Amino acid sequence: MEVKDFDEIVEGSIVLPMTGDETGVMYAKDVEYSSYGDIKLHLQILAPTSQNRRMMPPMPKEIREQFGMPEFEPDWCYPCLVYVPGSAWAKQNVYAEVANLSRYVDRGFVVAIVEYRDYNLASFPAPIVDARNAVRFMRKNAKQFAIDPDRIILAGSSSGGHTVAYAGIFHDDEEETNQFPGISGEVKGIVNFYGSTDFTFEDSNPVSAHIHNKPESPEGREMGGVDLNENPDLMRKLTVACNITKETDIVPMLLIHGTVDRVVNTRCSVNLYRKLKECGKDAQLYLMKGSDHGGPEFFAPRILQIVEDFALKVFK
């Protein structure tokens, strides 16, 4: 519907020129991307929206038809950041970082926050499978969410950092775990925020060091409730660095970790970084002096810029 621009001069008023490119955030809540029987997994999707580039949330067909709305097929696209929040492999709070992650939307990314199957629902490698299926879902629905299917990166924090780091070496496109046959789960790069990626040393997770690798530890639960100290093969299977060789196919990885992390030992990222470099892989490590396990500083402009620069580099 056309509306004539109000151009009457109103004494005492101030006219503010606008471009139509002022950006806001479209939030599509609880978008189902995968299911296993009664288990439904969801994404929280955040996307840039403006008057000139208006995004629409996913709309059921009957609603579109009722209001005469066409299917949304934008003629533009954005890079996509698929983000896996950590939870020590227990049930995630997928809403906790919605506000913070919207800062990437301000930088021109579509963000998809991934819910994975926690250890009460499924054991390793379920979260990795779920993360890769989330990538496939976004790639399959690239037009609906205005993303470039060739510009996707995976990011995650804590157990989510483990998930995305492992997803980089877990190539299952031809396996039955692929819920979207013919759609690739590969990405251009991985951002690992303080990932719990190494269980080979005693204080790898200081906060739970008293139950290190025990069946009741997060890592023990993730492997099916077993004692990893008595099952060193399973302990090495869960440790990302133990599964990387010179022949391993893995995209560039950016690692970011605080130096006083009381939950996941900084050495987890250091060990992984050293193994990546030793094997000739593209890796960059940033150690945040005095930072703990997460917090506002991980969304500071300087860190956002580091992630954006990394994305621009790998998208080339």
Secondary structure, 3 states (H helix, E strand, C coil): CCCCCCCCCCCCCCCCCCCCCCCEEEEEEEEEEEEECCEEEEEEEEEEECCCCCCCCCCCHHHHHHCCCCCCCCCCCEEEEEEECCCCCCCCCCCCCHHHHHHHHHCCCEEEEECCCCCCCCCCCHHHHHHHHHHHHHHHCCCCCCEEEEEEEEEEECHHHHHHHHHCCCCCCCCCCCCCCCCCCCCCEEEEECCCCCCCCCCCCHHHHHHCCCCCCHHHHHCCCCCCCCCHHHHHHHCHHHHCCCCCCCCCEEEEEECCCCCCCHHHHHHHHHHHHHCCCCEEEEEECCCCCCCHHHHCHHHHHHHHHHHHHHHC
